[in-house]
Amino acid sequence: MPDGFLNIDKPRGPSSHDIVRLLKKLLIRERSEKIGHTGTLDPSASGVLVICLGRANRLAEYVLQHPKEYIGIIRLGSTTDTLDSKGKITETKSIPEFSQDMLDEIAEKFMGRIMQIPPVISALKINGERYYVKARRGETFEPPPRATTVYNLKLERKDGENIVLRVKCASGFYVRSLARDIASALGTVGHLHELVRTSVGGFNLQDAITPEQIEIGGSEFVSKRIYPVDFPMDILRKIPIPLSLARQFILGQILALETGEYEIGVDSAIYFENMFLGVGVIESGENGHALRPKKVIARIEELSGL
């Protein structure tokens, strides 16, 4: 199985784990091979689901650092225990009149660095236990607010009951919570009725492949659509090193670097020419800067003959 990433268009219904199971059945030939995903997309949502193949699993955290974009519909007048259309209605409330100008003003208030209260039904943990486990036992608790970032938000009045939202946000953002909070800002209650994730960094919905295409096309179809392992690594500074240091890096050795402008303690993408070697961290020592391997991705045999 090749190493890299797959951009899947997950339909509504199956979970992210269901998609992973499908790919494992199709692609895995040896027990040592691994397939995972880079962040759950709710079963009721559709759109971009980034899948990690082989060595790419070790880089999932960097995919999560990329901004995500969503298009959704907020249904006003009722809220649910899950804050989406799959939950049980817990409250209804009349919907006041509102204009597009009001929506524009509300959108401005949710832009930038904000504090957001996550949904009770979520995979976050409190005292080592998942929120949803506590909630399904009937326990009541108030999730603590978390800092997150909204890069762009547009709200469009569809009709008197529905609002179309388009949001670009950071990792850890809950669109279900946004739907709740926008409804509250309008003086009513609401929930997320529909949601499509349209991008995760450079992985876009228009380029994604569907589970149906995978089942029909098989492993040959999938292999032609694998993104390289360094595709999402453009968020890190790129540091080139010569062949002699590349060998040492792959062997996990700390490398002495020539004098230069380096940011201490920050992850960097390490390359020999066009070959991605892995992720390293710059450290400051008595004799200057050093590069400590953090995630070695390349294999020593891949340098043979160079």
Secondary structure, DSSP 8 states (H G I E B T S, - for coil): ---EEEEEEE-SSS-HHHHHHHHHHHH--STT--EEESS---TT-EEEEEEEEGGGGGGHHHHHTS-EEEEEEEEETEEETTSBTTS-EEEE-------HHHHHHHHHHTSEEEEE---SSSS-EETTEEHHHHHHTT-------EEEEEEEEEEEE-SSSEEEEEEEE-TT--HHHHHHHHHHHTTS-EEEEEEEEEEETTEEGGG-B-HHHHHHHHHHHHHTT-B-TTGGGGGSEEEE--HHHHHHHHTT--EE--S----TT-EEEEEETTEEEEEEEEEEETTEEEEEEEEE-S-GGGGTT-
